[in-house]
Amino acid sequence: MPITSKYTNKQVEQIIDDVFDVLEKHQTSPELALMVVGDIATNIINANVPAAQRAVIAEKFAKALQTSIKKD
């Protein structure tokens, strides 16, 4: 069953493009970019998810990341 999002692809892609533009502007290495994105994810979870649900949300996020990685 496909996952349905309340966000449009255009909306998501625009935000991704904006984030990439900032990383490019700062000539960010892949390692630093991953550190920044990880810190952003952590801050979003800590600031917006109730403490009792944080571990579950982080685990779901990690699993989604692992399934989206290319295995070529």
HTML snippet that shows the backbone in 3Dmol.js (N, CA, C, O; Angstrom):
<script src="https://3Dmol.org/build/3Dmol-min.js"></script>
<div id="view" style="width:600px;height:400px;position:relative"></div>
<script>
const pdb = `
ATOM      1  N   MET A   1       0.843  -1.176   0.000  1.00  0.00           N
ATOM      2  CA  MET A   1       0.000   0.000   0.000  1.00  0.00           C
ATOM      3  C   MET A   1       0.895   1.248   0.000  1.00  0.00           C
ATOM      4  O   MET A   1       1.757   1.385   0.867  1.00  0.00           O
ATOM      5  N   PRO A   2       0.699   2.150  -0.954  1.00  0.00           N
ATOM      6  CA  PRO A   2       1.533   3.353  -1.015  1.00  0.00           C
ATOM      7  C   PRO A   2       1.265   4.282   0.157  1.00  0.00           C
ATOM      8  O   PRO A   2       0.153   4.355   0.681  1.00  0.00           O
ATOM      9  N   ILE A   3       2.308   4.985   0.550  1.00  0.00           N
ATOM     10  CA  ILE A   3       2.177   5.960   1.631  1.00  0.00           C
ATOM     11  C   ILE A   3       1.622   7.251   1.053  1.00  0.00           C
ATOM     12  O   ILE A   3       2.130   7.761   0.054  1.00  0.00           O
ATOM     13  N   THR A   4       0.583   7.778   1.680  1.00  0.00           N
ATOM     14  CA  THR A   4      -0.040   9.014   1.239  1.00  0.00           C
ATOM     15  C   THR A   4       0.437  10.143   2.146  1.00  0.00           C
ATOM     16  O   THR A   4       0.411  10.025   3.371  1.00  0.00           O
ATOM     17  N   SER A   5       0.869  11.230   1.531  1.00  0.00           N
ATOM     18  CA  SER A   5       1.362  12.372   2.297  1.00  0.00           C
ATOM     19  C   SER A   5       0.393  13.529   2.169  1.00  0.00           C
ATOM     20  O   SER A   5      -0.267  13.698   1.144  1.00  0.00           O
ATOM     21  N   LYS A   6       0.319  14.325   3.228  1.00  0.00           N
ATOM     22  CA  LYS A   6      -0.516  15.529   3.163  1.00  0.00           C
ATOM     23  C   LYS A   6       0.228  16.679   2.508  1.00  0.00           C
ATOM     24  O   LYS A   6      -0.323  17.765   2.325  1.00  0.00           O
ATOM     25  N   TYR A   7       1.508  16.430   2.149  1.00  0.00           N
ATOM     26  CA  TYR A   7       2.335  17.444   1.501  1.00  0.00           C
ATOM     27  C   TYR A   7       2.526  17.084   0.037  1.00  0.00           C
ATOM     28  O   TYR A   7       2.651  15.909  -0.307  1.00  0.00           O
ATOM     29  N   THR A   8       2.550  18.087  -0.820  1.00  0.00           N
ATOM     30  CA  THR A   8       2.752  17.820  -2.235  1.00  0.00           C
ATOM     31  C   THR A   8       4.239  17.575  -2.512  1.00  0.00           C
ATOM     32  O   THR A   8       5.110  18.045  -1.779  1.00  0.00           O
ATOM     33  N   ASN A   9       4.504  16.833  -3.579  1.00  0.00           N
ATOM     34  CA  ASN A   9       5.898  16.610  -3.983  1.00  0.00           C
ATOM     35  C   ASN A   9       6.590  17.941  -4.260  1.00  0.00           C
ATOM     36  O   ASN A   9       7.760  18.121  -3.921  1.00  0.00           O
ATOM     37  N   LYS A  10       5.866  18.868  -4.874  1.00  0.00           N
ATOM     38  CA  LYS A  10       6.436  20.176  -5.192  1.00  0.00           C
ATOM     39  C   LYS A  10       6.865  20.905  -3.920  1.00  0.00           C
ATOM     40  O   LYS A  10       7.937  21.508  -3.873  1.00  0.00           O
ATOM     41  N   GLN A  11       6.026  20.847  -2.896  1.00  0.00           N
ATOM     42  CA  GLN A  11       6.331  21.510  -1.630  1.00  0.00           C
ATOM     43  C   GLN A  11       7.587  20.896  -0.995  1.00  0.00           C
ATOM     44  O   GLN A  11       8.476  21.619  -0.546  1.00  0.00           O
ATOM     45  N   VAL A  12       7.651  19.581  -0.960  1.00  0.00           N
ATOM     46  CA  VAL A  12       8.796  18.884  -0.374  1.00  0.00           C
ATOM     47  C   VAL A  12      10.063  19.174  -1.176  1.00  0.00           C
ATOM     48  O   VAL A  12      11.106  19.487  -0.603  1.00  0.00           O
ATOM     49  N   GLU A  13       9.973  19.070  -2.492  1.00  0.00           N
ATOM     50  CA  GLU A  13      11.138  19.299  -3.346  1.00  0.00           C
ATOM     51  C   GLU A  13      11.661  20.727  -3.235  1.00  0.00           C
ATOM     52  O   GLU A  13      12.873  20.939  -3.288  1.00  0.00           O
ATOM     53  N   GLN A  14      10.778  21.707  -3.083  1.00  0.00           N
ATOM     54  CA  GLN A  14      11.206  23.100  -2.939  1.00  0.00           C
ATOM     55  C   GLN A  14      12.012  23.296  -1.651  1.00  0.00           C
ATOM     56  O   GLN A  14      13.041  23.973  -1.645  1.00  0.00           O
ATOM     57  N   ILE A  15      11.532  22.696  -0.570  1.00  0.00           N
ATOM     58  CA  ILE A  15      12.262  22.810   0.703  1.00  0.00           C
ATOM     59  C   ILE A  15      13.615  22.113   0.603  1.00  0.00           C
ATOM     60  O   ILE A  15      14.621  22.639   1.080  1.00  0.00           O
ATOM     61  N   ILE A  16      13.646  20.946  -0.006  1.00  0.00           N
ATOM     62  CA  ILE A  16      14.917  20.232  -0.193  1.00  0.00           C
ATOM     63  C   ILE A  16      15.876  21.075  -1.019  1.00  0.00           C
ATOM     64  O   ILE A  16      17.053  21.189  -0.677  1.00  0.00           O
ATOM     65  N   ASP A  17      15.388  21.663  -2.095  1.00  0.00           N
ATOM     66  CA  ASP A  17      16.238  22.529  -2.925  1.00  0.00           C
ATOM     67  C   ASP A  17      16.788  23.702  -2.120  1.00  0.00           C
ATOM     68  O   ASP A  17      17.959  24.057  -2.256  1.00  0.00           O
ATOM     69  N   ASP A  18      15.946  24.303  -1.283  1.00  0.00           N
ATOM     70  CA  ASP A  18      16.386  25.428  -0.457  1.00  0.00           C
ATOM     71  C   ASP A  18      17.479  25.006   0.529  1.00  0.00           C
ATOM     72  O   ASP A  18      18.462  25.722   0.723  1.00  0.00           O
ATOM     73  N   VAL A  19      17.298  23.850   1.140  1.00  0.00           N
ATOM     74  CA  VAL A  19      18.310  23.352   2.089  1.00  0.00           C
ATOM     75  C   VAL A  19      19.614  23.060   1.359  1.00  0.00           C
ATOM     76  O   VAL A  19      20.689  23.420   1.838  1.00  0.00           O
ATOM     77  N   PHE A  20      19.523  22.406   0.199  1.00  0.00           N
ATOM     78  CA  PHE A  20      20.730  22.147  -0.594  1.00  0.00           C
ATOM     79  C   PHE A  20      21.439  23.444  -0.981  1.00  0.00           C
ATOM     80  O   PHE A  20      22.668  23.510  -0.973  1.00  0.00           O
ATOM     81  N   ASP A  21      20.665  24.470  -1.317  1.00  0.00           N
ATOM     82  CA  ASP A  21      21.266  25.761  -1.669  1.00  0.00           C
ATOM     83  C   ASP A  21      22.080  26.328  -0.505  1.00  0.00           C
ATOM     84  O   ASP A  21      23.172  26.859  -0.711  1.00  0.00           O
ATOM     85  N   VAL A  22      21.558  26.216   0.706  1.00  0.00           N
ATOM     86  CA  VAL A  22      22.281  26.711   1.886  1.00  0.00           C
ATOM     87  C   VAL A  22      23.549  25.896   2.106  1.00  0.00           C
ATOM     88  O   VAL A  22      24.610  26.460   2.373  1.00  0.00           O
ATOM     89  N   LEU A  23      23.447  24.580   1.998  1.00  0.00           N
ATOM     90  CA  LEU A  23      24.628  23.727   2.174  1.00  0.00           C
ATOM     91  C   LEU A  23      25.687  24.038   1.118  1.00  0.00           C
ATOM     92  O   LEU A  23      26.880  24.079   1.417  1.00  0.00           O
ATOM     93  N   GLU A  24      25.243  24.254  -0.104  1.00  0.00           N
ATOM     94  CA  GLU A  24      26.161  24.609  -1.187  1.00  0.00           C
ATOM     95  C   GLU A  24      26.818  25.964  -0.937  1.00  0.00           C
ATOM     96  O   GLU A  24      28.019  26.129  -1.153  1.00  0.00           O
ATOM     97  N   LYS A  25      26.025  26.925  -0.481  1.00  0.00           N
ATOM     98  CA  LYS A  25      26.528  28.270  -0.191  1.00  0.00           C
ATOM     99  C   LYS A  25      27.684  28.212   0.807  1.00  0.00           C
ATOM    100  O   LYS A  25      28.639  28.983   0.710  1.00  0.00           O
ATOM    101  N   HIS A  26      27.589  27.299   1.758  1.00  0.00           N
ATOM    102  CA  HIS A  26      28.615  27.165   2.789  1.00  0.00           C
ATOM    103  C   HIS A  26      29.680  26.133   2.431  1.00  0.00           C
ATOM    104  O   HIS A  26      30.527  25.794   3.257  1.00  0.00           O
ATOM    105  N   GLN A  27      29.633  25.636   1.192  1.00  0.00           N
ATOM    106  CA  GLN A  27      30.595  24.645   0.700  1.00  0.00           C
ATOM    107  C   GLN A  27      30.752  23.501   1.706  1.00  0.00           C
ATOM    108  O   GLN A  27      31.859  23.128   2.095  1.00  0.00           O
ATOM    109  N   THR A  28      29.624  22.974   2.102  1.00  0.00           N
ATOM    110  CA  THR A  28      29.564  21.955   3.137  1.00  0.00           C
ATOM    111  C   THR A  28      30.000  20.591   2.613  1.00  0.00           C
ATOM    112  O   THR A  28      29.558  20.151   1.551  1.00  0.00           O
ATOM    113  N   SER A  29      30.868  19.933   3.366  1.00  0.00           N
ATOM    114  CA  SER A  29      31.281  18.564   3.022  1.00  0.00           C
ATOM    115  C   SER A  29      30.113  17.617   3.317  1.00  0.00           C
ATOM    116  O   SER A  29      29.225  17.963   4.097  1.00  0.00           O
ATOM    117  N   PRO A  30      30.103  16.429   2.704  1.00  0.00           N
ATOM    118  CA  PRO A  30      29.036  15.470   3.004  1.00  0.00           C
ATOM    119  C   PRO A  30      28.953  15.146   4.505  1.00  0.00           C
ATOM    120  O   PRO A  30      27.857  15.017   5.052  1.00  0.00           O
ATOM    121  N   GLU A  31      30.099  15.018   5.162  1.00  0.00           N
ATOM    122  CA  GLU A  31      30.110  14.712   6.596  1.00  0.00           C
ATOM    123  C   GLU A  31      29.429  15.824   7.403  1.00  0.00           C
ATOM    124  O   GLU A  31      28.590  15.545   8.259  1.00  0.00           O
ATOM    125  N   LEU A  32      29.787  17.076   7.130  1.00  0.00           N
ATOM    126  CA  LEU A  32      29.180  18.188   7.854  1.00  0.00           C
ATOM    127  C   LEU A  32      27.695  18.311   7.524  1.00  0.00           C
ATOM    128  O   LEU A  32      26.883  18.586   8.407  1.00  0.00           O
ATOM    129  N   ALA A  33      27.339  18.110   6.260  1.00  0.00           N
ATOM    130  CA  ALA A  33      25.930  18.186   5.872  1.00  0.00           C
ATOM    131  C   ALA A  33      25.099  17.158   6.640  1.00  0.00           C
ATOM    132  O   ALA A  33      24.001  17.466   7.102  1.00  0.00           O
ATOM    133  N   LEU A  34      25.621  15.941   6.776  1.00  0.00           N
ATOM    134  CA  LEU A  34      24.896  14.908   7.524  1.00  0.00           C
ATOM    135  C   LEU A  34      24.803  15.259   9.007  1.00  0.00           C
ATOM    136  O   LEU A  34      23.787  14.994   9.651  1.00  0.00           O
ATOM    137  N   MET A  35      25.862  15.852   9.544  1.00  0.00           N
ATOM    138  CA  MET A  35      25.817  16.291  10.942  1.00  0.00           C
ATOM    139  C   MET A  35      24.729  17.346  11.136  1.00  0.00           C
ATOM    140  O   MET A  35      23.968  17.289  12.102  1.00  0.00           O
ATOM    141  N   VAL A  36      24.660  18.301  10.222  1.00  0.00           N
ATOM    142  CA  VAL A  36      23.674  19.377  10.315  1.00  0.00           C
ATOM    143  C   VAL A  36      22.264  18.817  10.191  1.00  0.00           C
ATOM    144  O   VAL A  36      21.390  19.146  10.993  1.00  0.00           O
ATOM    145  N   VAL A  37      22.043  17.980   9.198  1.00  0.00           N
ATOM    146  CA  VAL A  37      20.708  17.402   8.995  1.00  0.00           C
ATOM    147  C   VAL A  37      20.311  16.550  10.199  1.00  0.00           C
ATOM    148  O   VAL A  37      19.159  16.588  10.632  1.00  0.00           O
ATOM    149  N   GLY A  38      21.256  15.784  10.740  1.00  0.00           N
ATOM    150  CA  GLY A  38      20.972  14.985  11.928  1.00  0.00           C
ATOM    151  C   GLY A  38      20.618  15.852  13.123  1.00  0.00           C
ATOM    152  O   GLY A  38      19.690  15.538  13.868  1.00  0.00           O
ATOM    153  N   ASP A  39      21.357  16.947  13.310  1.00  0.00           N
ATOM    154  CA  ASP A  39      21.057  17.864  14.416  1.00  0.00           C
ATOM    155  C   ASP A  39      19.685  18.512  14.236  1.00  0.00           C
ATOM    156  O   ASP A  39      18.954  18.709  15.207  1.00  0.00           O
ATOM    157  N   ILE A  40      19.343  18.840  13.001  1.00  0.00           N
ATOM    158  CA  ILE A  40      18.018  19.412  12.739  1.00  0.00           C
ATOM    159  C   ILE A  40      16.931  18.409  13.103  1.00  0.00           C
ATOM    160  O   ILE A  40      15.952  18.763  13.759  1.00  0.00           O
ATOM    161  N   ALA A  41      17.100  17.157  12.678  1.00  0.00           N
ATOM    162  CA  ALA A  41      16.112  16.122  13.004  1.00  0.00           C
ATOM    163  C   ALA A  41      15.985  15.959  14.513  1.00  0.00           C
ATOM    164  O   ALA A  41      14.877  15.862  15.040  1.00  0.00           O
ATOM    165  N   THR A  42      17.116  15.929  15.207  1.00  0.00           N
ATOM    166  CA  THR A  42      17.102  15.795  16.666  1.00  0.00           C
ATOM    167  C   THR A  42      16.381  16.968  17.315  1.00  0.00           C
ATOM    168  O   THR A  42      15.551  16.776  18.204  1.00  0.00           O
ATOM    169  N   ASN A  43      16.694  18.177  16.874  1.00  0.00           N
ATOM    170  CA  ASN A  43      16.046  19.362  17.446  1.00  0.00           C
ATOM    171  C   ASN A  43      14.548  19.374  17.194  1.00  0.00           C
ATOM    172  O   ASN A  43      13.773  19.749  18.074  1.00  0.00           O
ATOM    173  N   ILE A  44      14.136  18.966  15.999  1.00  0.00           N
ATOM    174  CA  ILE A  44      12.701  18.925  15.682  1.00  0.00           C
ATOM    175  C   ILE A  44      11.996  17.921  16.585  1.00  0.00           C
ATOM    176  O   ILE A  44      10.934  18.216  17.134  1.00  0.00           O
ATOM    177  N   ILE A  45      12.581  16.737  16.739  1.00  0.00           N
ATOM    178  CA  ILE A  45      11.968  15.712  17.592  1.00  0.00           C
ATOM    179  C   ILE A  45      11.899  16.198  19.035  1.00  0.00           C
ATOM    180  O   ILE A  45      10.850  16.100  19.672  1.00  0.00           O
ATOM    181  N   ASN A  46      13.008  16.719  19.556  1.00  0.00           N
ATOM    182  CA  ASN A  46      13.032  17.159  20.957  1.00  0.00           C
ATOM    183  C   ASN A  46      12.096  18.328  21.232  1.00  0.00           C
ATOM    184  O   ASN A  46      11.533  18.425  22.322  1.00  0.00           O
ATOM    185  N   ALA A  47      11.924  19.210  20.263  1.00  0.00           N
ATOM    186  CA  ALA A  47      11.102  20.404  20.467  1.00  0.00           C
ATOM    187  C   ALA A  47       9.616  20.182  20.191  1.00  0.00           C
ATOM    188  O   ALA A  47       8.773  20.924  20.695  1.00  0.00           O
ATOM    189  N   ASN A  48       9.292  19.155  19.386  1.00  0.00           N
ATOM    190  CA  ASN A  48       7.910  19.045  18.919  1.00  0.00           C
ATOM    191  C   ASN A  48       7.212  17.721  19.210  1.00  0.00           C
ATOM    192  O   ASN A  48       6.017  17.582  18.951  1.00  0.00           O
ATOM    193  N   VAL A  49       7.937  16.763  19.740  1.00  0.00           N
ATOM    194  CA  VAL A  49       7.351  15.451  20.007  1.00  0.00           C
ATOM    195  C   VAL A  49       7.356  15.222  21.518  1.00  0.00           C
ATOM    196  O   VAL A  49       8.369  15.456  22.177  1.00  0.00           O
ATOM    197  N   PRO A  50       6.239  14.770  22.064  1.00  0.00           N
ATOM    198  CA  PRO A  50       6.211  14.481  23.502  1.00  0.00           C
ATOM    199  C   PRO A  50       7.307  13.473  23.881  1.00  0.00           C
ATOM    200  O   PRO A  50       7.607  12.552  23.121  1.00  0.00           O
ATOM    201  N   ALA A  51       7.887  13.662  25.047  1.00  0.00           N
ATOM    202  CA  ALA A  51       9.020  12.847  25.486  1.00  0.00           C
ATOM    203  C   ALA A  51       8.731  11.352  25.386  1.00  0.00           C
ATOM    204  O   ALA A  51       9.614  10.577  25.019  1.00  0.00           O
ATOM    205  N   ALA A  52       7.536  10.948  25.701  1.00  0.00           N
ATOM    206  CA  ALA A  52       7.190   9.528  25.686  1.00  0.00           C
ATOM    207  C   ALA A  52       7.200   8.926  24.280  1.00  0.00           C
ATOM    208  O   ALA A  52       7.280   7.705  24.138  1.00  0.00           O
ATOM    209  N   GLN A  53       7.122   9.756  23.247  1.00  0.00           N
ATOM    210  CA  GLN A  53       7.058   9.265  21.873  1.00  0.00           C
ATOM    211  C   GLN A  53       8.353   9.463  21.096  1.00  0.00           C
ATOM    212  O   GLN A  53       8.465   8.977  19.970  1.00  0.00           O
ATOM    213  N   ARG A  54       9.323  10.153  21.655  1.00  0.00           N
ATOM    214  CA  ARG A  54      10.534  10.512  20.917  1.00  0.00           C
ATOM    215  C   ARG A  54      11.315   9.307  20.414  1.00  0.00           C
ATOM    216  O   ARG A  54      11.735   9.285  19.257  1.00  0.00           O
ATOM    217  N   ALA A  55      11.514   8.316  21.255  1.00  0.00           N
ATOM    218  CA  ALA A  55      12.300   7.144  20.852  1.00  0.00           C
ATOM    219  C   ALA A  55      11.628   6.410  19.693  1.00  0.00           C
ATOM    220  O   ALA A  55      12.303   5.961  18.766  1.00  0.00           O
ATOM    221  N   VAL A  56      10.312   6.290  19.742  1.00  0.00           N
ATOM    222  CA  VAL A  56       9.579   5.602  18.673  1.00  0.00           C
ATOM    223  C   VAL A  56       9.679   6.382  17.367  1.00  0.00           C
ATOM    224  O   VAL A  56       9.905   5.798  16.307  1.00  0.00           O
ATOM    225  N   ILE A  57       9.511   7.693  17.443  1.00  0.00           N
ATOM    226  CA  ILE A  57       9.609   8.535  16.248  1.00  0.00           C
ATOM    227  C   ILE A  57      11.014   8.466  15.669  1.00  0.00           C
ATOM    228  O   ILE A  57      11.175   8.348  14.454  1.00  0.00           O
ATOM    229  N   ALA A  58      12.037   8.539  16.521  1.00  0.00           N
ATOM    230  CA  ALA A  58      13.422   8.464  16.050  1.00  0.00           C
ATOM    231  C   ALA A  58      13.697   7.115  15.378  1.00  0.00           C
ATOM    232  O   ALA A  58      14.386   7.050  14.361  1.00  0.00           O
ATOM    233  N   GLU A  59      13.157   6.049  15.951  1.00  0.00           N
ATOM    234  CA  GLU A  59      13.347   4.721  15.358  1.00  0.00           C
ATOM    235  C   GLU A  59      12.662   4.629  13.997  1.00  0.00           C
ATOM    236  O   GLU A  59      13.239   4.088  13.053  1.00  0.00           O
ATOM    237  N   LYS A  60      11.456   5.142  13.884  1.00  0.00           N
ATOM    238  CA  LYS A  60      10.746   5.143  12.596  1.00  0.00           C
ATOM    239  C   LYS A  60      11.498   5.972  11.566  1.00  0.00           C
ATOM    240  O   LYS A  60      11.589   5.592  10.399  1.00  0.00           O
ATOM    241  N   PHE A  61      12.033   7.098  11.998  1.00  0.00           N
ATOM    242  CA  PHE A  61      12.805   7.961  11.111  1.00  0.00           C
ATOM    243  C   PHE A  61      14.042   7.217  10.612  1.00  0.00           C
ATOM    244  O   PHE A  61      14.349   7.244   9.420  1.00  0.00           O
ATOM    245  N   ALA A  62      14.743   6.559  11.518  1.00  0.00           N
ATOM    246  CA  ALA A  62      15.949   5.809  11.154  1.00  0.00           C
ATOM    247  C   ALA A  62      15.624   4.678  10.183  1.00  0.00           C
ATOM    248  O   ALA A  62      16.360   4.455   9.222  1.00  0.00           O
ATOM    249  N   LYS A  63      14.532   3.969  10.428  1.00  0.00           N
ATOM    250  CA  LYS A  63      14.137   2.881   9.526  1.00  0.00           C
ATOM    251  C   LYS A  63      13.771   3.426   8.145  1.00  0.00           C
ATOM    252  O   LYS A  63      14.128   2.833   7.127  1.00  0.00           O
ATOM    253  N   ALA A  64      13.066   4.543   8.111  1.00  0.00           N
ATOM    254  CA  ALA A  64      12.702   5.151   6.824  1.00  0.00           C
ATOM    255  C   ALA A  64      13.968   5.572   6.064  1.00  0.00           C
ATOM    256  O   ALA A  64      14.049   5.405   4.847  1.00  0.00           O
ATOM    257  N   LEU A  65      14.944   6.114   6.780  1.00  0.00           N
ATOM    258  CA  LEU A  65      16.200   6.497   6.165  1.00  0.00           C
ATOM    259  C   LEU A  65      16.916   5.284   5.588  1.00  0.00           C
ATOM    260  O   LEU A  65      17.400   5.326   4.457  1.00  0.00           O
ATOM    261  N   GLN A  66      16.983   4.214   6.354  1.00  0.00           N
ATOM    262  CA  GLN A  66      17.662   2.999   5.894  1.00  0.00           C
ATOM    263  C   GLN A  66      16.979   2.404   4.666  1.00  0.00           C
ATOM    264  O   GLN A  66      17.659   1.906   3.770  1.00  0.00           O
ATOM    265  N   THR A  67      15.666   2.446   4.607  1.00  0.00           N
ATOM    266  CA  THR A  67      14.995   1.871   3.443  1.00  0.00           C
ATOM    267  C   THR A  67      15.116   2.754   2.207  1.00  0.00           C
ATOM    268  O   THR A  67      14.939   2.277   1.086  1.00  0.00           O
ATOM    269  N   SER A  68      15.413   4.031   2.399  1.00  0.00           N
ATOM    270  CA  SER A  68      15.522   4.921   1.247  1.00  0.00           C
ATOM    271  C   SER A  68      16.937   4.994   0.672  1.00  0.00           C
ATOM    272  O   SER A  68      17.136   5.584  -0.389  1.00  0.00           O
ATOM    273  N   ILE A  69      17.908   4.413   1.345  1.00  0.00           N
ATOM    274  CA  ILE A  69      19.296   4.427   0.881  1.00  0.00           C
ATOM    275  C   ILE A  69      19.461   3.474  -0.295  1.00  0.00           C
ATOM    276  O   ILE A  69      18.985   2.339  -0.254  1.00  0.00           O
ATOM    277  N   LYS A  70      20.143   3.943  -1.353  1.00  0.00           N
ATOM    278  CA  LYS A  70      20.407   3.113  -2.516  1.00  0.00           C
ATOM    279  C   LYS A  70      21.400   2.017  -2.141  1.00  0.00           C
ATOM    280  O   LYS A  70      22.383   2.271  -1.445  1.00  0.00           O
ATOM    281  N   LYS A  71      21.142   0.829  -2.595  1.00  0.00           N
ATOM    282  CA  LYS A  71      22.028  -0.297  -2.295  1.00  0.00           C
ATOM    283  C   LYS A  71      22.663  -0.818  -3.577  1.00  0.00           C
ATOM    284  O   LYS A  71      22.511  -1.991  -3.916  1.00  0.00           O
ATOM    285  N   ASP A  72      23.379   0.058  -4.294  1.00  0.00           N
ATOM    286  CA  ASP A  72      23.975  -0.366  -5.564  1.00  0.00           C
ATOM    287  C   ASP A  72      25.455  -0.513  -5.491  1.00  0.00           C
ATOM    288  O   ASP A  72      26.090  -0.864  -6.485  1.00  0.00           O
TER     289      ASP A  72
END
`;
const viewer = $3Dmol.createViewer("view");
viewer.addModel(pdb, "pdb");
viewer.setStyle({}, {cartoon: {color: "spectrum"}});
viewer.zoomTo();
viewer.render();
</script>
